[in-house]
Amino acid sequence: MRTLTDIEAVDLCEAMRLGVMGRSPRAASVVEEIRKGDWRSLPPRERGTLAIACVLGIDPMAPSGRRHARQLLIDLENAGMLHHADGTHVGEAPAPVITELQTKDRDTLAADLRFIMDDRFPAKLLQVAGPMAAIELMNRNCLRLKDTKSAEFLAMIAYPIFVADRPRRRWLFRYGLMGELKETRGNRHDALKILGDLAHRVGVSDAELNIILGFFTGAIKADSNNAAWCAAEPRCGDCPLQPSCSYGRFRLKQGAAATSVGKRNLATAMLPEDRPREKLARAGAGSLTPAELLAILLRTGTDKEHAVELAAKILRTAGSLDRLAHMSIGELTRIEGLGPVKAVTIQAALELARRLSSSTTPDEQPSVTSSRDVYEHLRPYFLNRRKEQFVALLLNSKRRIQRQIVVSEGILNQSLVHPREAFQEAVKDSASAVIFAHNHPSGDPKPSRDDIAITHRLAKTGAILGIPVLDHVIVGGDNYYSFAESGTLEGNA
């Protein structure tokens, strides 16, 4: 998925706002009403009128639509279906026959109105934490105003919320801010989060940006069709967002061929210069998002997802690059669409990055003068590792680290850490001395019996080979244990 910088987010919203307001006087007046309105002080009967309009699909912004919804409210009151708190009848006119609604629909609508028009409704909304909680409140208490409908009603009364309907999600999908367009609760929640974050970064209210996006996508009918650029059939040719929209530029460049791009491929409709490999070659690796960089490693996606979409899903599942770096192959392959080959490729690339971050030139290699030096050098390497790993630091005659090698991984015992493997690279490199170290993922660096036995055996072997073991350091979280400092290192000549 696409990641916007703050400047890109501001430019995007400003271009959309100027385009909509310039084309649609009605949009400008609605935005002005939203700015002046306060949902907390809206009269109960006004809330009821807007609720009826939302349920029945009546346009409350048009005078005729508002009159229609208000008349239905009066009819329900006069039919005895709505009452004051003291139980008295609201209307004074004879009870009408409401032929527009079936009996079941009248009952469910009246039940919703009793909740909406209750004097305690604003206080209940104030108690919930955010738009998703507000929708859940509506879902628990309403029969007709649920999910998208509840968001539409809350937006009508100027509550700070976005409507995650299909037109708005379709724009997010086309612009690359969402990975899929499926009608699921999870996707609606994701849309609310993305749009809320966009409004926060730009510095506009949720309600205002929701209205502008509604006109831009055709979710709200404008006084001129020219204001709905990104409707079901988009008008990319004169769209104010076209220069920054990969999908729009794709449609313009491909012409008639773009009509064959189905729903599945909307997010993959990239011009060659926008594809990760070409983008890296043209603008450098720094111009790519983490998902785009990861997509280059994956090379291909699946029959359901483009490589960039799959990469974005992997990063969402992991939670962060650091968490991804510590996921096992088994954990990675549990992500749908990620097989063993791709999982191994990811692990190899991240391990290279980890080694690069700790690598230095020969002249920059750290000098080891104490056990604390060993701990400070290895602490970042062992950070967040879940398995024990036994490493050897090969030193030259100046006590500088020539190389760091991994001897074994897993719970230590004498079969895993054999002197032959432990000293093999030290002999090849003609190391002057060696320091061994391993980590305790538990955080407690206290040596076990196996740790002590292995240390003594390796120290004796080093003395025989003429490659002295200067220390064995156990790293446990923010602390360490040194056999040299404790005076328990044996076997040196």
C-alpha positions as CSV (number, residue, x, y, z in Angstrom):
1,M,0.0,0.0,0.0
2,R,1.0,3.6,-0.5
3,T,2.5,5.7,2.3
4,L,2.0,9.5,2.0
5,T,4.4,12.0,3.5
6,D,2.9,14.9,5.4
7,I,3.4,17.2,2.4
8,E,1.8,14.7,0.0
9,A,-1.2,14.4,2.3
10,V,-1.6,18.2,2.5
11,D,-1.3,18.6,-1.3
12,L,-3.8,15.7,-1.8
13,C,-6.5,17.1,0.5
14,E,-6.0,20.7,-0.7
15,A,-6.3,19.7,-4.4
16,M,-9.5,17.6,-3.6
17,R,-11.0,20.5,-1.6
18,L,-10.3,23.2,-4.2
19,G,-11.6,20.9,-7.0
20,V,-14.9,20.1,-5.2
21,M,-15.6,23.6,-3.8
22,G,-14.8,25.2,-7.2
23,R,-17.2,22.9,-9.1
24,S,-20.1,22.5,-6.6
25,P,-21.6,25.5,-4.7
26,R,-23.7,23.0,-2.9
27,A,-20.6,21.3,-1.5
28,A,-19.3,24.7,-0.3
29,S,-22.6,25.4,1.6
30,V,-22.7,21.9,3.1
31,V,-19.1,22.3,4.4
32,E,-20.0,25.7,5.8
33,E,-23.0,24.2,7.7
34,I,-20.7,21.4,9.0
35,R,-18.2,24.0,10.3
36,K,-20.9,25.9,12.1
37,G,-22.9,23.0,13.4
38,D,-22.6,21.2,16.8
39,W,-24.0,17.8,17.0
40,R,-24.1,18.0,20.8
41,S,-26.8,20.8,20.7
42,L,-28.9,19.5,17.8
43,P,-32.6,19.3,18.8
44,P,-34.0,15.8,19.2
45,R,-36.6,16.2,16.4
46,E,-33.8,17.4,14.1
47,R,-31.9,14.2,14.9
48,G,-35.0,12.2,14.2
49,T,-35.6,13.9,10.9
50,L,-32.0,13.1,9.8
51,A,-32.3,9.5,11.0
52,I,-35.4,9.0,8.9
53,A,-33.7,10.5,5.9
54,C,-30.7,8.2,6.4
55,V,-32.8,5.0,6.8
56,L,-35.0,5.7,3.8
57,G,-32.3,7.1,1.5
58,I,-33.9,10.6,1.4
59,D,-31.6,13.5,0.7
60,P,-31.9,15.8,3.8
61,M,-29.9,18.5,2.1
62,A,-32.6,19.2,-0.4
63,P,-35.6,21.2,1.0
64,S,-38.1,18.7,-0.5
65,G,-36.2,15.8,1.0
66,R,-36.1,17.4,4.5
67,R,-39.8,18.2,4.4
68,H,-40.6,14.6,3.4
69,A,-38.5,13.2,6.3
70,R,-40.0,15.7,8.8
71,Q,-43.5,14.8,7.7
72,L,-42.8,11.1,8.3
73,L,-41.6,11.9,11.7
74,I,-44.8,13.8,12.5
75,D,-46.8,10.9,11.1
76,L,-45.0,8.4,13.4
77,E,-45.6,10.8,16.4
78,N,-49.3,11.1,15.6
79,A,-49.5,7.3,15.2
80,G,-48.5,7.0,18.8
81,M,-45.2,5.3,18.1
82,L,-43.0,8.1,19.7
83,H,-43.6,9.5,23.1
84,H,-42.2,12.0,25.5
85,A,-40.4,10.7,28.5
86,D,-43.6,11.1,30.6
87,G,-45.4,8.8,28.2
88,T,-47.7,11.4,26.7
89,H,-48.6,11.4,23.0
90,V,-46.4,13.7,20.9
91,G,-48.8,14.8,18.2
92,E,-52.2,16.3,18.5
93,A,-53.6,15.5,15.0
94,P,-55.5,12.2,14.3
95,A,-53.3,9.2,13.9
96,P,-52.5,8.8,10.2
97,V,-52.2,5.7,8.1
98,I,-48.6,5.5,7.1
99,T,-48.8,3.6,3.8
100,E,-45.2,4.4,2.9
101,L,-43.8,1.9,5.4
102,Q,-44.7,-1.6,6.2
103,T,-45.7,-2.4,9.8
104,K,-42.4,-4.1,10.6
105,D,-40.4,-1.2,9.1
106,R,-42.4,1.3,11.1
107,D,-41.7,-0.6,14.3
108,T,-38.0,-0.9,13.8
109,L,-37.7,2.7,12.6
110,A,-39.6,4.0,15.6
111,A,-37.4,1.9,18.0
112,D,-34.3,3.6,16.5
113,L,-35.9,7.0,16.8
114,R,-36.6,6.5,20.4
115,F,-32.9,5.9,21.0
116,I,-31.8,8.7,18.7
117,M,-34.2,11.3,20.1
118,D,-33.6,10.6,23.7
119,D,-32.2,13.6,25.6
120,R,-29.4,11.3,26.9
121,F,-28.2,10.5,23.3
122,P,-25.5,13.2,23.1
123,A,-24.1,12.2,26.5
124,K,-23.9,8.6,25.5
125,L,-22.0,9.6,22.3
126,L,-19.6,11.7,24.4
127,Q,-18.8,8.7,26.6
128,V,-17.5,6.5,23.8
129,A,-13.9,6.7,22.6
130,G,-13.8,7.5,18.9
131,P,-15.7,6.8,15.7
132,M,-15.5,3.0,15.8
133,A,-16.9,2.9,19.3
134,A,-19.6,5.3,18.2
135,I,-20.6,2.9,15.5
136,E,-20.7,0.0,18.0
137,L,-22.9,2.1,20.3
138,M,-25.3,2.5,17.4
139,N,-25.1,-1.1,16.4
140,R,-26.1,-2.2,20.0
141,N,-29.1,0.1,20.2
142,C,-30.5,0.4,16.7
143,L,-32.2,-2.0,14.4
144,R,-32.0,-0.1,11.1
145,L,-29.1,2.3,11.7
146,K,-26.2,-0.2,11.7
147,D,-22.6,-0.2,10.4
148,T,-22.4,2.1,7.3
149,K,-25.9,3.5,7.9
150,S,-25.0,4.4,11.4
151,A,-21.9,6.2,10.2
152,E,-24.0,8.0,7.6
153,F,-26.4,9.3,10.3
154,L,-23.5,10.4,12.6
155,A,-22.0,12.3,9.7
156,M,-25.3,13.9,9.0
157,I,-25.5,15.4,12.5
158,A,-21.8,16.6,12.1
159,Y,-20.3,14.0,14.5
160,P,-16.6,13.7,13.7
161,I,-16.6,10.5,11.6
162,F,-16.0,9.2,8.2
163,V,-18.5,7.0,6.2
164,A,-16.6,4.0,5.1
165,D,-19.0,3.2,2.3
166,R,-18.1,1.7,-1.0
167,P,-17.5,4.9,-3.0
168,R,-15.0,6.3,-0.4
169,R,-13.3,2.9,0.0
170,R,-13.1,2.6,-3.8
171,W,-11.2,5.9,-3.9
172,L,-8.8,4.7,-1.1
173,F,-8.2,1.5,-3.2
174,R,-7.6,3.3,-6.4
175,Y,-5.3,5.8,-4.9
176,G,-3.3,2.9,-3.3
177,L,-4.1,3.7,0.4
178,M,-6.1,0.4,0.9
179,G,-5.1,-3.1,-0.2
180,E,-8.5,-4.5,-1.0
181,L,-12.1,-3.4,-1.7
182,K,-14.0,-6.3,-0.1
183,E,-17.2,-5.5,1.9
184,T,-16.0,-6.6,5.3
185,R,-16.2,-5.0,8.8
186,G,-12.4,-5.2,9.0
187,N,-12.0,-3.2,5.7
188,R,-14.5,-0.6,6.9
189,H,-12.6,-0.2,10.2
190,D,-9.3,0.1,8.2
191,A,-10.9,2.8,6.0
192,L,-11.9,4.8,9.1
193,K,-8.4,4.6,10.5
194,I,-6.8,5.6,7.2
195,L,-9.1,8.6,6.7
196,G,-8.9,9.7,10.3
197,D,-5.1,9.7,10.1
198,L,-5.2,11.6,6.9
199,A,-7.5,14.3,8.4
200,H,-5.3,14.5,11.5
201,R,-2.1,15.0,9.5
202,V,-3.7,17.6,7.3
203,G,-5.4,19.5,10.1
204,V,-9.0,19.4,9.0
205,S,-12.0,17.9,10.8
206,D,-13.2,14.4,10.0
207,A,-16.6,15.7,9.3
208,E,-15.4,18.3,6.7
209,L,-13.0,15.9,4.9
210,N,-15.8,13.3,4.9
211,I,-18.1,15.7,3.1
212,I,-15.5,16.7,0.5
213,L,-14.6,13.1,-0.2
214,G,-18.3,12.3,-0.5
215,F,-18.8,14.8,-3.2
216,F,-15.5,13.8,-4.9
217,T,-16.5,10.1,-5.1
218,G,-20.2,10.7,-5.9
219,A,-21.3,9.2,-2.5
220,I,-23.1,12.6,-2.0
221,K,-25.0,14.0,-5.0
222,A,-23.7,17.3,-6.1
223,D,-25.5,20.1,-8.0
224,S,-23.2,19.2,-10.9
225,N,-21.9,15.8,-11.9
226,N,-18.5,17.5,-12.7
227,A,-17.6,17.4,-9.0
228,A,-17.7,13.6,-8.8
229,W,-14.3,12.8,-10.4
230,C,-13.8,9.4,-8.8
231,A,-17.2,7.8,-9.1
232,A,-17.9,4.2,-10.3
233,E,-16.8,5.4,-13.8
234,P,-13.9,7.7,-13.0
235,R,-13.2,10.9,-14.9
236,C,-9.4,10.8,-14.7
237,G,-8.8,13.2,-17.6
238,D,-9.5,16.4,-15.6
239,C,-9.2,15.0,-12.1
240,P,-7.2,17.3,-9.8
241,L,-5.5,14.3,-8.2
242,Q,-4.5,12.7,-11.6
243,P,-0.8,13.8,-11.4
244,S,-0.3,12.0,-8.1
245,C,-2.6,9.0,-8.8
246,S,-0.9,6.0,-10.4
247,Y,-4.3,4.5,-11.4
248,G,-5.4,7.8,-13.0
249,R,-2.1,8.1,-15.0
250,F,-2.4,4.4,-16.0
251,R,-5.9,4.9,-17.4
252,L,-4.9,8.0,-19.4
253,K,-1.8,6.4,-20.8
254,Q,-3.4,3.0,-21.6
255,G,-6.6,4.6,-23.0
256,A,-9.1,2.0,-24.1
257,A,-6.9,-0.9,-22.8
258,A,-7.5,0.4,-19.3
259,T,-11.2,-0.6,-19.4
260,S,-10.1,-4.3,-19.2
261,V,-8.6,-3.6,-15.8
262,G,-11.0,-5.3,-13.4
263,K,-11.6,-4.8,-9.7
264,R,-8.8,-7.2,-8.8
265,N,-6.2,-5.2,-10.7
266,L,-7.1,-1.6,-9.7
267,A,-4.2,-1.4,-7.2
268,T,-1.8,-3.1,-9.6
269,A,-2.4,-0.6,-12.4
270,M,1.0,0.9,-12.3
271,L,2.9,2.6,-15.0
272,P,6.4,1.1,-15.5
273,E,8.1,4.0,-13.8
274,D,5.9,3.5,-10.7
275,R,6.8,-0.2,-10.2
276,P,9.2,-0.9,-7.3
277,R,12.1,-2.1,-9.4
278,E,11.9,0.7,-12.0
279,K,11.3,3.3,-9.3
280,L,14.4,2.2,-7.4
281,A,16.5,2.4,-10.6
282,R,15.1,5.8,-11.4
283,A,15.0,7.5,-8.0
284,G,17.1,5.4,-5.7
285,A,16.2,3.0,-2.9
286,G,15.5,5.8,-0.5
287,S,12.4,6.7,-2.5
288,L,10.7,3.4,-1.9
289,T,8.4,2.5,1.0
290,P,9.2,-0.5,3.2
291,A,6.4,-2.4,1.4
292,E,7.9,-1.6,-2.0
293,L,11.4,-2.7,-0.9
294,L,10.0,-5.9,0.5
295,A,8.0,-6.5,-2.8
296,I,11.3,-6.5,-4.7
297,L,12.5,-9.3,-2.5
298,L,9.2,-11.3,-3.0
299,R,9.4,-10.7,-6.8
300,T,5.8,-12.0,-7.3
301,G,2.6,-11.9,-5.5
302,T,-0.3,-14.4,-5.6
303,D,-3.3,-14.9,-7.8
304,K,-5.2,-12.7,-5.3
305,E,-2.5,-10.1,-4.4
306,H,0.1,-8.0,-6.2
307,A,3.6,-8.3,-4.7
308,V,3.3,-4.8,-3.1
309,E,-0.1,-5.8,-1.5
310,L,1.4,-9.0,-0.2
311,A,4.4,-7.1,1.2
312,A,2.1,-4.6,2.9
313,K,0.1,-7.5,4.5
314,I,3.3,-9.1,5.8
315,L,4.4,-5.8,7.4
316,R,0.9,-5.3,8.9
317,T,1.0,-8.9,10.3
318,A,4.5,-8.4,11.8
319,G,3.7,-5.0,13.2
320,S,7.2,-3.5,12.5
321,L,10.4,-4.2,10.6
322,D,12.1,-5.1,13.9
323,R,9.4,-7.7,14.7
324,L,9.6,-9.0,11.1
325,A,13.4,-9.5,11.5
326,H,12.8,-11.8,14.5
327,M,10.0,-14.0,13.0
328,S,10.9,-17.6,12.3
329,I,10.3,-19.2,9.0
330,G,7.4,-21.1,10.5
331,E,5.8,-17.8,11.6
332,L,6.4,-16.3,8.2
333,T,4.9,-19.1,6.2
334,R,1.7,-18.9,8.3
335,I,1.0,-15.6,6.5
336,E,-1.3,-16.4,3.5
337,G,0.6,-16.2,0.3
338,L,4.1,-16.5,1.8
339,G,5.8,-19.8,1.1
340,P,9.1,-21.2,2.4
341,V,11.2,-19.7,-0.5
342,K,9.9,-16.2,0.1
343,A,10.3,-16.6,3.8
344,V,13.9,-17.7,3.5
345,T,14.6,-14.7,1.1
346,I,13.2,-12.3,3.7
347,Q,15.2,-13.8,6.5
348,A,18.4,-13.7,4.4
349,A,17.9,-10.0,3.4
350,L,17.2,-8.9,7.0
351,E,20.2,-10.9,8.3
352,L,22.4,-9.1,5.7
353,A,21.0,-5.8,6.9
354,R,21.8,-6.7,10.5
355,R,25.3,-7.7,9.7
356,L,25.8,-4.6,7.7
357,S,24.7,-2.4,10.6
358,S,27.4,-3.9,12.8
359,S,30.1,-4.3,10.2
360,T,33.2,-2.0,10.2
361,T,36.4,-1.8,8.2
362,P,39.6,-3.4,9.6
363,D,40.9,-0.1,11.0
364,E,37.5,0.6,12.6
365,Q,37.2,-2.8,14.3
366,P,36.6,-2.4,18.0
367,S,39.4,-3.2,20.4
368,V,38.5,-5.5,23.3
369,T,40.1,-4.5,26.6
370,S,37.4,-5.8,29.0
371,S,34.4,-8.0,29.4
372,R,32.3,-4.8,29.3
373,D,33.6,-4.1,25.8
374,V,32.4,-7.6,24.7
375,Y,29.0,-7.0,26.3
376,E,28.5,-3.6,24.6
377,H,29.6,-5.0,21.3
378,L,27.2,-8.0,21.4
379,R,24.2,-6.6,23.2
380,P,22.6,-5.1,20.0
381,Y,23.3,-8.4,18.2
382,F,21.6,-10.5,20.8
383,L,18.7,-8.1,21.3
384,N,15.3,-9.8,21.0
385,R,16.7,-13.1,19.9
386,R,14.5,-15.9,21.2
387,K,17.0,-18.7,20.8
388,E,20.4,-19.2,22.4
389,Q,23.2,-18.5,20.0
390,F,26.9,-19.3,20.6
391,V,29.3,-16.9,18.9
392,A,33.1,-16.6,18.7
393,L,35.0,-13.3,18.4
394,L,38.3,-13.9,16.6
395,L,41.0,-11.4,17.8
396,N,44.3,-10.3,16.2
397,S,47.5,-9.5,18.0
398,K,46.2,-6.0,18.9
399,R,43.1,-7.5,20.5
400,R,40.9,-6.1,17.7
401,I,38.0,-8.2,16.5
402,Q,38.8,-9.7,13.1
403,R,35.6,-11.6,12.6
404,Q,32.5,-12.7,14.4
405,I,31.2,-16.1,13.6
406,V,28.2,-18.2,14.8
407,V,29.2,-21.5,16.2
408,S,25.8,-22.9,17.0
409,E,22.2,-22.1,17.7
410,G,19.9,-23.7,20.2
411,I,20.0,-24.7,23.9
412,L,23.7,-25.2,24.6
413,N,25.2,-28.6,25.3
414,Q,28.6,-30.2,24.6
415,S,27.3,-31.9,21.4
416,L,26.2,-28.6,19.9
417,V,29.3,-26.6,20.9
418,H,32.2,-29.0,19.9
419,P,35.8,-27.7,20.1
420,R,36.3,-28.7,16.5
421,E,33.6,-26.3,15.2
422,A,34.4,-23.7,17.8
423,F,38.0,-23.3,16.8
424,Q,37.7,-24.2,13.1
425,E,37.5,-20.6,11.8
426,A,40.0,-19.3,14.4
427,V,42.6,-21.7,13.1
428,K,41.9,-20.8,9.4
429,D,42.2,-17.0,10.2
430,S,45.3,-17.5,12.4
431,A,43.6,-15.7,15.2
432,S,45.8,-14.7,18.1
433,A,43.0,-15.2,20.7
434,V,39.3,-15.9,20.9
435,I,36.4,-14.8,23.1
436,F,33.3,-16.8,23.2
437,A,29.8,-15.5,24.1
438,H,26.2,-16.6,24.0
439,N,22.9,-15.2,25.1
440,H,20.2,-16.2,27.6
441,P,16.8,-15.2,26.1
442,S,15.4,-15.4,29.6
443,G,17.4,-12.3,30.6
444,D,19.2,-14.1,33.4
445,P,23.0,-14.3,32.6
446,K,23.7,-16.8,35.4
447,P,25.7,-19.7,33.9
448,S,24.2,-23.2,33.9
449,R,26.2,-26.4,34.5
450,D,26.5,-27.0,30.8
451,D,27.8,-23.4,30.3
452,I,30.5,-24.0,32.9
453,A,31.5,-27.4,31.4
454,I,31.6,-26.1,27.9
455,T,33.7,-23.1,29.0
456,H,36.3,-25.3,30.7
457,R,36.5,-27.7,27.8
458,L,37.0,-24.8,25.2
459,A,39.6,-23.1,27.4
460,K,41.7,-26.3,27.6
461,T,41.4,-26.8,23.8
462,G,42.5,-23.2,23.2
463,A,45.6,-23.7,25.4
464,I,46.5,-26.8,23.4
465,L,46.0,-25.0,20.0
466,G,47.9,-21.9,21.1
467,I,44.8,-19.8,20.7
468,P,43.9,-18.7,24.2
469,V,40.3,-18.2,25.3
470,L,40.3,-14.8,26.9
471,D,36.7,-14.9,28.1
472,H,33.3,-16.4,27.8
473,V,30.6,-13.8,28.2
474,I,26.9,-14.6,28.8
475,V,24.6,-11.8,27.7
476,G,21.2,-11.7,29.5
477,G,19.1,-8.6,28.6
478,D,20.7,-5.5,30.3
479,N,23.3,-7.6,32.2
480,Y,26.1,-10.0,31.6
481,Y,28.2,-12.7,33.2
482,S,32.0,-13.0,32.5
483,F,33.9,-16.2,33.3
484,A,37.2,-14.1,33.2
485,E,35.9,-11.5,35.7
486,S,34.5,-14.1,38.0
487,G,37.9,-16.0,38.0
488,T,36.3,-19.3,36.8
489,L,38.0,-19.4,33.4
490,E,40.4,-22.4,33.3
491,G,42.7,-24.2,30.9
492,N,44.9,-21.4,29.6
493,A,48.7,-22.0,29.6
